[in-house]
Amino acid sequence: MHEEAEWIDVTEENFELPKFAELRQEFSAYPHQKRALAKAHTNKGRLLLAHGTGLGKSYTAIALAEDALDSRGHFREAGGRHLAVGIVPAGLRVNFVENIRKFTKRRVEIIDNGEELDFLLDRAERGQAMPAYLVMSWDLLRQDPEKARKLNPRIVMFDEMDAAKDPASANYQAARVMRK
C-alpha cells in the first residue's frame, strides 16, 4: 500500500520549481505550466492536463515528477522508491524518453516486455540501482497491472489518457490498479 504523501499548498504566485530539482537549467515553466503545477500541489500531486499540442504537457509532467522525486522540493518524502513511471502508447515510448532526457539529467529506461519488468523488480528487491524513470506501453501495463504496481513508483504519468476514458476498458482498469 502506498503511504500518503504530504504536499505543501502553493499558489501560482508563490510557486517555483525547486532549484535543486534535476531539471536542466535552460528550461523554465511558462505561466500556464506554473498554474498546472501549482494546481497539482493543491490536489496532492494529481493532475489531468488537456493542453493542446506543443503547449508543454510533457515538460509539466516531468517537472512535477522531478519535484516528487526530489524530497527536498514541495513534495515531502513518504516512503517508497524514488521512481517515476510513464505509461504511454507503444509508438510514443521513444518520444517520451527523449523528452525526459531533454528536460532532466536522470537515468531513464524503457520496459519492453514482462521479462524486463521481472528483471527490474528483482533488481529493486535486491536493493540494486534503479533508473529514476521507467517508460512502458499501455499494452504492457494491461498484461499485468498488479506486477507493474509492484514497482511502487512515487509518481505515474499516463500519456494519451483518452485511451482509458471508458470505465469498461482494459486500459481504464489497468490504470486504476496502477494508481492505487
SEDO-965850 format. One record per residue: residue in one letter; chain; x, y, z of N, C-alpha, C, CB in turn; residue number from 0. Coordinates in steps of 0.1 Angstrom, whole numbers, plus 5000, padded with zeros to 4 digits. Glycine has a CB too. Layout:
a/A/X/Y/Z/X/Y/Z/X/Y/Z/X/Y/Z/NUM
...
END
This chain:
m/A/5008/4988/5000/5000/5000/5000/5009/5012/5000/4991/5000/5012/0
h/A/5005/5022/4992/5013/5034/4991/5010/5043/5004/5010/5042/4978/1
e/A/5020/5049/5009/5018/5058/5020/5013/5071/5015/5031/5060/5029/2
e/A/5006/5078/5023/5001/5091/5019/5013/5102/5020/4989/5096/5028/3
a/A/5014/5110/5009/5024/5120/5009/5019/5133/5014/5030/5121/4994/4
e/A/5028/5141/5019/5024/5154/5023/5028/5164/5012/5031/5158/5037/5
w/A/5018/5172/5008/5021/5182/4997/5019/5196/5004/5011/5180/4985/6
i/A/5028/5204/5001/5028/5218/5006/5018/5226/4996/5042/5225/5006/7
d/A/5009/5233/5002/5000/5241/4994/5007/5253/4988/4988/5246/5002/8
v/A/5006/5255/4975/5012/5266/4969/5002/5272/4960/5025/5262/4961/9
t/A/5004/5285/4956/4996/5291/4946/5004/5295/4934/4989/5304/4952/10
e/A/4998/5298/4924/5005/5302/4911/5015/5313/4914/4996/5306/4900/11
e/A/5011/5322/4923/5020/5334/4926/5033/5330/4934/5012/5344/4934/12
n/A/5032/5320/4943/5043/5316/4951/5050/5304/4946/5039/5315/4965/13
f/A/5045/5298/4935/5051/5285/4930/5064/5287/4923/5041/5278/4922/14
e/A/5074/5280/4927/5087/5280/4919/5091/5265/4919/5098/5289/4925/15
l/A/5097/5261/4908/5103/5247/4908/5115/5248/4917/5106/5243/4894/16
p/A/5117/5237/4924/5129/5237/4933/5142/5239/4925/5130/5223/4941/17
k/A/5150/5247/4931/5163/5250/4924/5172/5238/4923/5170/5261/4931/18
f/A/5170/5228/4932/5178/5216/4932/5172/5204/4924/5181/5212/4946/19
a/A/5161/5206/4918/5155/5195/4910/5164/5193/4898/5140/5199/4905/20
e/A/5164/5181/4893/5173/5177/4882/5169/5182/4868/5174/5162/4882/21
l/A/5160/5193/4868/5156/5198/4855/5168/5206/4849/5144/5207/4857/22
r/A/5170/5206/4837/5180/5213/4830/5177/5228/4831/5182/5209/4815/23
q/A/5187/5236/4834/5186/5250/4837/5181/5258/4825/5199/5255/4842/24
e/A/5183/5253/4813/5179/5261/4802/5164/5261/4799/5186/5256/4789/25
f/A/5156/5253/4807/5142/5253/4806/5135/5259/4818/5137/5239/4804/26
s/A/5124/5266/4815/5117/5272/4827/5102/5271/4823/5121/5286/4830/27
a/A/5094/5271/4833/5079/5269/4831/5073/5282/4826/5073/5264/4844/28
y/A/5064/5281/4817/5055/5292/4812/5044/5294/4823/5050/5289/4798/29
p/A/5037/5305/4822/5027/5308/4832/5016/5297/4833/5020/5321/4829/30
h/A/5012/5292/4821/5001/5281/4822/5007/5268/4828/4996/5278/4808/31
q/A/5020/5266/4826/5026/5254/4833/5027/5256/4848/5039/5251/4826/32
k/A/5031/5268/4852/5031/5271/4866/5018/5269/4873/5037/5285/4869/33
r/A/5007/5274/4866/4994/5272/4871/4991/5257/4873/4983/5279/4862/34
a/A/4994/5249/4863/4991/5235/4863/4999/5228/4875/4995/5228/4850/35
l/A/5012/5232/4876/5020/5226/4887/5015/5231/4901/5035/5230/4885/36
a/A/5011/5243/4902/5005/5248/4915/4992/5240/4918/5002/5263/4914/37
k/A/4984/5238/4907/4971/5230/4909/4974/5216/4914/4963/5230/4896/38
a/A/4985/5210/4908/4988/5197/4913/4992/5196/4928/5000/5191/4905/39
h/A/4998/5207/4932/5001/5207/4947/4989/5209/4956/5011/5218/4949/40
t/A/4979/5216/4950/4967/5217/4959/4958/5204/4958/4959/5229/4954/41
n/A/4962/5195/4949/4954/5183/4947/4963/5170/4950/4949/5182/4933/42
k/A/4973/5172/4959/4981/5161/4963/4988/5154/4952/4973/5150/4971/43
g/A/4992/5162/4942/5000/5156/4931/4992/5151/4919/5009/5146/4936/44
r/A/4979/5151/4921/4971/5145/4910/4967/5157/4900/4958/5139/4915/45
l/A/4969/5154/4887/4967/5164/4877/4964/5158/4864/4980/5173/4876/46
l/A/4954/5163/4857/4950/5158/4844/4952/5170/4835/4935/5153/4843/47
l/A/4962/5169/4826/4965/5180/4816/4958/5178/4803/4980/5181/4814/48
a/A/4951/5188/4798/4945/5187/4785/4949/5199/4776/4930/5187/4786/49
h/A/4962/5203/4777/4967/5213/4769/4968/5209/4754/4981/5218/4774/50
g/A/4968/5218/4745/4969/5214/4731/4983/5210/4728/4965/5226/4722/51
t/A/4984/5205/4715/4997/5200/4710/5008/5212/4711/4996/5195/4696/52
g/A/5019/5208/4716/5030/5217/4717/5030/5228/4728/5031/5225/4704/53
l/A/5021/5226/4738/5020/5236/4749/5027/5231/4762/5005/5239/4751/54
g/A/5034/5220/4761/5042/5216/4772/5037/5207/4782/5046/5228/4779/55
k/A/5028/5197/4778/5023/5187/4787/5035/5179/4793/5013/5179/4781/56
s/A/5044/5175/4784/5055/5166/4788/5064/5173/4798/5063/5162/4776/57
y/A/5067/5186/4795/5075/5193/4804/5068/5195/4818/5079/5207/4799/58
t/A/5056/5198/4818/5048/5199/4830/5048/5186/4838/5034/5204/4827/59
a/A/5046/5175/4832/5046/5162/4838/5059/5159/4844/5041/5151/4829/60
i/A/5070/5161/4836/5083/5158/4841/5088/5168/4852/5093/5160/4829/61
a/A/5084/5180/4851/5087/5190/4862/5080/5185/4875/5082/5204/4859/62
l/A/5067/5180/4874/5060/5175/4886/5067/5163/4891/5046/5172/4883/63
a/A/5072/5154/4882/5079/5142/4886/5092/5145/4893/5082/5133/4874/64
e/A/5099/5155/4888/5112/5160/4894/5109/5165/4908/5118/5170/4885/65
d/A/5099/5172/4910/5095/5177/4923/5093/5165/4933/5083/5187/4923/66
a/A/5085/5155/4928/5082/5144/4936/5094/5135/4938/5071/5136/4929/67
l/A/5103/5134/4929/5115/5125/4930/5125/5131/4940/5121/5123/4917/68
d/A/5125/5144/4941/5134/5151/4950/5127/5155/4962/5141/5163/4943/69
s/A/5129/5148/4973/5121/5151/4985/5124/5164/4992/5124/5140/4996/70
r/A/5134/5171/4987/5136/5185/4992/5127/5195/4986/5151/5188/4990/71
g/A/5119/5191/4976/5111/5200/4969/5098/5203/4977/5107/5196/4955/72
h/A/5087/5207/4970/5074/5209/4976/5069/5196/4981/5065/5216/4966/73
f/A/5073/5185/4975/5068/5172/4979/5077/5167/4991/5069/5162/4967/74
r/A/5070/5162/5001/5077/5157/5013/5078/5141/5012/5071/5161/5026/75
e/A/5089/5136/5015/5091/5121/5015/5081/5114/5023/5105/5118/5019/76
a/A/5075/5103/5017/5066/5095/5025/5068/5080/5022/5051/5098/5020/77
g/A/5080/5075/5020/5083/5061/5018/5082/5058/5003/5074/5053/5026/78
g/A/5086/5046/5000/5086/5041/4986/5098/5045/4978/5074/5047/4979/79
r/A/5099/5041/4966/5110/5044/4958/5110/5058/4951/5112/5033/4947/80
h/A/5122/5062/4948/5123/5074/4940/5122/5071/4925/5137/5082/4943/81
l/A/5110/5068/4921/5108/5063/4907/5096/5069/4901/5107/5048/4908/82
a/A/5097/5073/4889/5086/5078/4881/5083/5069/4870/5088/5093/4876/83
v/A/5071/5065/4867/5067/5056/4856/5058/5063/4847/5060/5043/4862/84
g/A/5062/5062/4834/5054/5068/4823/5047/5057/4816/5063/5076/4813/85
i/A/5034/5058/4814/5026/5048/4807/5022/5056/4794/5013/5043/4815/86
v/A/5026/5051/4783/5024/5058/4770/5020/5048/4759/5036/5066/4766/87
p/A/5014/5052/4748/5012/5043/4737/5025/5038/4732/5004/5050/4725/88
a/A/5026/5025/4728/5038/5019/4724/5046/5027/4714/5035/5005/4718/89
g/A/5040/5033/4704/5046/5041/4694/5052/5054/4699/5037/5044/4683/90
l/A/5049/5058/4711/5054/5071/4717/5064/5069/4728/5042/5079/4722/91
r/A/5068/5056/4731/5078/5054/4742/5091/5061/4739/5080/5039/4743/92
v/A/5096/5060/4727/5109/5067/4724/5108/5082/4725/5115/5063/4710/93
n/A/5097/5087/4720/5095/5102/4721/5094/5106/4736/5082/5106/4714/94
f/A/5088/5099/4744/5086/5102/4758/5100/5102/4765/5077/5093/4766/95
v/A/5108/5091/4762/5122/5090/4767/5130/5102/4763/5128/5077/4763/96
e/A/5129/5106/4750/5136/5117/4745/5133/5130/4753/5134/5119/4730/97
n/A/5120/5132/4756/5115/5144/4764/5121/5143/4778/5100/5144/4764/98
i/A/5121/5132/4784/5127/5131/4797/5142/5135/4797/5125/5117/4803/99
r/A/5149/5129/4787/5163/5132/4785/5166/5147/4782/5170/5123/4775/100
k/A/5156/5153/4775/5158/5167/4771/5156/5176/4783/5147/5171/4761/101
f/A/5147/5173/4793/5144/5181/4804/5151/5178/4817/5130/5181/4806/102
t/A/5157/5166/4818/5163/5162/4831/5176/5154/4828/5153/5154/4839/103
k/A/5184/5153/4839/5196/5146/4838/5195/5132/4843/5207/5154/4845/104
r/A/5184/5128/4848/5182/5115/4854/5182/5104/4844/5170/5115/4863/105
r/A/5185/5092/4849/5185/5080/4841/5171/5075/4838/5193/5068/4847/106
v/A/5169/5071/4825/5155/5066/4821/5157/5053/4813/5148/5077/4813/107
e/A/5148/5044/4815/5148/5031/4807/5134/5028/4802/5153/5020/4816/108
i/A/5134/5021/4791/5121/5016/4785/5120/5002/4789/5120/5018/4769/109
i/A/5108/4998/4794/5105/4984/4797/5097/4979/4785/5097/4982/4810/110
d/A/5102/4969/4777/5096/4965/4765/5087/4952/4767/5106/4961/4755/111
n/A/5089/4945/4778/5082/4932/4779/5081/4928/4794/5088/4921/4771/112
g/A/5074/4917/4797/5072/4912/4810/5085/4907/4816/5062/4901/4810/113
e/A/5094/4902/4808/5107/4897/4813/5116/4908/4818/5115/4889/4802/114
e/A/5115/4920/4811/5123/4931/4816/5117/4937/4828/5123/4942/4805/115
l/A/5104/4937/4830/5097/4941/4842/5101/4932/4853/5082/4941/4840/116
d/A/5101/4919/4851/5106/4909/4862/5120/4912/4866/5105/4895/4857/117
f/A/5129/4915/4856/5143/4918/4859/5144/4930/4868/5151/4920/4846/118
l/A/5136/4941/4864/5137/4953/4872/5131/4951/4886/5129/4964/4865/119
l/A/5121/4944/4888/5115/4941/4901/5125/4933/4909/5102/4933/4900/120
d/A/5132/4923/4903/5142/4916/4910/5154/4925/4914/5148/4904/4901/121
r/A/5158/4934/4905/5169/4943/4909/5165/4952/4921/5172/4952/4896/122
a/A/5152/4957/4920/5148/4965/4931/5147/4957/4945/5133/4970/4928/123
e/A/5143/4945/4944/5142/4937/4956/5156/4935/4962/5136/4923/4953/124
r/A/5166/4934/4954/5180/4932/4959/5187/4945/4962/5188/4924/4948/125
g/A/5179/4956/4961/5185/4969/4965/5195/4974/4955/5191/4968/4978/126
q/A/5194/4970/4943/5204/4975/4933/5198/4988/4927/5205/4964/4921/127
a/A/5207/4995/4921/5204/5008/4915/5193/5007/4904/5216/5015/4908/128
m/A/5184/5016/4905/5173/5016/4895/5173/5030/4888/5159/5014/4903/129
p/A/5168/5030/4876/5167/5043/4869/5156/5052/4877/5163/5042/4854/130
a/A/5157/5065/4875/5147/5074/4881/5134/5073/4873/5152/5088/4881/131
y/A/5134/5070/4860/5123/5070/4852/5122/5056/4845/5122/5081/4842/132
l/A/5110/5050/4844/5107/5039/4836/5096/5042/4827/5104/5026/4845/133
v/A/5097/5038/4814/5086/5041/4805/5081/5027/4799/5091/5050/4793/134
m/A/5068/5025/4800/5062/5013/4794/5050/5017/4786/5059/5003/4805/135
s/A/5046/5007/4778/5034/5010/4770/5021/5006/4777/5035/5002/4757/136
w/A/5010/5011/4772/4997/5007/4777/4995/4992/4776/4986/5015/4770/137
d/A/5000/4987/4764/4999/4973/4762/5005/4964/4773/5005/4969/4748/138
l/A/5017/4968/4777/5024/4961/4787/5017/4962/4801/5039/4965/4788/139
l/A/5012/4974/4804/5005/4976/4816/4993/4967/4817/5001/4991/4818/140
r/A/4986/4966/4806/4973/4958/4805/4977/4943/4808/4966/4960/4792/141
q/A/4988/4939/4804/4992/4924/4805/4992/4920/4820/5005/4922/4799/142
d/A/4997/4929/4829/4998/4925/4843/4999/4938/4851/5010/4916/4845/143
p/A/4988/4945/4853/4989/4957/4861/4994/4955/4875/4976/4964/4861/144
e/A/4990/4944/4881/4994/4941/4895/5009/4940/4896/4988/4928/4900/145
k/A/5016/4934/4886/5030/4933/4886/5036/4947/4884/5035/4923/4875/146
a/A/5031/4955/4875/5037/4968/4873/5035/4977/4886/5029/4975/4861/147
r/A/5024/4975/4893/5022/4982/4905/5033/4979/4916/5008/4979/4911/148
k/A/5039/4967/4915/5049/4964/4925/5062/4972/4923/5053/4949/4923/149
l/A/5063/4980/4912/5074/4989/4911/5073/5000/4922/5074/4996/4897/150
n/A/5061/5002/4927/5058/5012/4938/5064/5026/4934/5064/5007/4951/151
p/A/5060/5031/4923/5065/5044/4919/5061/5055/4927/5062/5047/4904/152
r/A/5069/5066/4928/5065/5078/4935/5054/5085/4927/5077/5087/4937/153
i/A/5055/5085/4914/5046/5092/4905/5044/5084/4893/5051/5106/4902/154
v/A/5031/5084/4888/5028/5077/4875/5023/5088/4866/5017/5066/4877/155
m/A/5028/5088/4854/5024/5097/4843/5017/5089/4832/5036/5106/4838/156
f/A/5004/5092/4830/4997/5085/4819/4996/5094/4807/4983/5081/4824/157
d/A/5002/5090/4796/5001/5098/4784/4990/5093/4775/5015/5098/4776/158
e/A/4983/5102/4768/4972/5098/4760/4961/5091/4768/4977/5089/4748/159
m/A/4957/5098/4779/4948/5092/4789/4934/5089/4782/4946/5102/4800/160
d/A/4932/5095/4771/4919/5092/4764/4918/5077/4761/4917/5100/4751/161
a/A/4929/5070/4761/4929/5056/4759/4923/5048/4770/4943/5050/4757/162
a/A/4921/5055/4782/4915/5049/4794/4902/5056/4798/4925/5049/4805/163
k/A/4895/5063/4790/4884/5071/4794/4871/5062/4797/4881/5082/4785/164
d/A/4871/5051/4790/4859/5042/4792/4861/5033/4804/4857/5034/4779/165
p/A/4853/5034/4815/4855/5026/4827/4854/5011/4824/4844/5030/4837/166
a/A/4848/5007/4813/4848/4993/4810/4860/4988/4802/4835/4990/4802/167
s/A/4869/4997/4798/4881/4993/4790/4892/4987/4799/4886/5005/4783/168
a/A/4900/4979/4792/4911/4973/4799/4921/4983/4804/4918/4962/4790/169
n/A/4923/4994/4795/4933/5004/4799/4928/5011/4812/4934/5015/4788/170
y/A/4915/5014/4813/4910/5021/4825/4912/5012/4837/4895/5024/4823/171
q/A/4909/4999/4836/4911/4990/4847/4925/4989/4851/4905/4976/4844/172
a/A/4934/4988/4842/4949/4987/4845/4954/5001/4851/4957/4984/4831/173
a/A/4949/5012/4846/4953/5025/4852/4948/5026/4866/4948/5036/4844/174
r/A/4936/5021/4869/4931/5021/4883/4940/5013/4892/4917/5016/4884/175
v/A/4944/5001/4888/4953/4993/4896/4966/5000/4898/4956/4979/4889/176
m/A/4972/5006/4888/4985/5012/4889/4985/5025/4898/4990/5017/4875/177
r/A/4974/5032/4899/4974/5044/4907/4970/5042/4921/4965/5054/4900/178
k/A/4967/5030/4925/4962/5028/4939/4973/5030/4949/4957/5013/4941/179
END
